[in-house]
C-alpha cells in the first residue's frame, strides 16, 4: 500500500505491507522493496532492489513494515553514465521475495504491488 500514488521531485512516499506469522513458531522475514521503471528511455533492470528490512515475528504476530521511497530512488543511469530522473510510471513491489510468478511457485509468500507516478 502506498501513502500516495503520485510523487513529485524532492518528495517522498511510504510503501507499507502487513506481515502475519500464521505459524506456531517465531520467525524472521526479510522484506524486500523493488522498483521497476515502466517508461524508461534506456534499458533498466526488470526488478531493482531498493530496500530490505529484517523483521522478527512471534507466533501469530502481525507487524506493519514501511519503506520510504524518495525521488532519488527512481533515478536511472543513461547510456552516457549520467543519473537521470524521468517522469512516468513505476511499479513498486514489497514482499519476502523477488516479485515473480516463479517465486510463488517455489513457495514464497505473496507480495504487494502498486503503481507510483512521478510527475
C-alpha positions in Angstrom: 0.0 0.0 0.0 1.3 3.4 -0.9 0.7 6.6 1.1 0.2 8.4 -2.3 0.0 7.2 -5.9 2.0 10.2 -7.1 5.3 11.7 -6.2 7.0 15.0 -7.3 10.7 15.9 -7.4 12.1 16.0 -3.9 9.1 14.3 -2.5 8.7 11.0 -0.5 6.1 8.3 -0.5 5.7 5.5 2.1 5.1 1.9 0.9 3.8 -0.5 3.6 2.8 -4.1 3.9 1.2 -6.0 6.8 3.0 -9.2 7.7 1.4 -12.0 9.7 3.1 -15.1 11.1 0.4 -17.7 10.8 2.7 -20.4 12.3 3.3 -21.6 15.8 7.0 -20.7 15.9 8.8 -17.4 16.0 10.3 -16.4 12.6 12.4 -13.8 10.8 11.3 -12.5 7.4 13.4 -10.4 5.0 11.1 -7.9 3.4 12.3 -6.5 0.1 11.4 -3.4 -1.8 11.7 -3.5 -5.6 11.1 -0.6 -8.1 10.6 -1.1 -11.8 10.6 1.8 -14.2 7.8 1.2 -16.7 8.6 4.0 -19.1 12.4 4.3 -19.0 14.1 5.8 -22.1 17.0 3.4 -21.7 17.3 -0.3 -20.7 16.8 -0.7 -16.9 16.7 -3.7 -14.6 13.4 -5.6 -14.6 13.5 -5.5 -10.8 15.7 -3.0 -9.0 16.2 -3.9 -5.3 15.9 -0.6 -3.3 15.5 -1.6 0.3 15.4 -4.5 2.7 14.3 -4.9 6.3 14.6 -7.9 8.6 11.5 -8.4 10.7 11.2 -10.7 13.7 7.7 -12.1 14.2 6.5 -14.1 17.2 3.9 -16.9 16.6 0.6 -15.4 15.4 2.0 -11.9 15.5 1.3 -9.2 12.9 3.5 -6.2 12.1 3.4 -3.3 9.7 6.6 -2.8 7.6 7.1 0.6 6.0 9.7 1.8 3.4 10.3 5.4 2.4 10.6 6.0 -1.3 12.3 9.2 -2.4 12.6 10.5 -5.9 16.3 9.7 -5.8 15.4 6.0 -5.7 13.6 6.5 -9.1 16.7 7.7 -10.9 18.2 5.7 -13.8 21.7 5.8 -15.4 21.6 6.7 -19.1 24.0 5.3 -21.7 26.5 8.1 -21.1 26.6 7.2 -17.4 24.6 10.2 -16.2 22.0 9.9 -13.5 18.5 11.0 -14.7 15.1 11.3 -13.2 12.4 10.8 -15.8 8.7 11.3 -15.3 6.4 8.3 -15.7 5.1 5.2 -14.0 6.9 2.9 -11.6 5.9 -0.4 -10.3 6.5 -0.8 -6.5 6.7 -4.3 -5.2 7.1 -5.2 -1.5 7.3 -8.7 -0.1 9.6 -11.6 1.0 10.9 -12.5 -2.4 11.5 -11.3 -6.0 8.0 -10.4 -7.3 7.7 -13.1 -9.9 5.4 -16.0 -10.7 8.3 -18.4 -10.2 8.9 -17.2 -6.7 5.3 -18.0 -5.8 5.6 -21.4 -7.5 8.6 -22.1 -5.3 6.6 -21.3 -2.1 7.5 -17.7 -1.5 4.9 -15.6 0.3 2.8 -13.2 -1.7 4.0 -9.7 -2.4 2.1 -6.4 -2.7 2.3 -4.4 -6.0 1.3 -0.8 -6.6 1.9 1.8 -9.3 3.6 5.1 -8.5 3.6 8.0 -10.9 6.4 10.6 -10.9 5.1 14.0 -12.2 
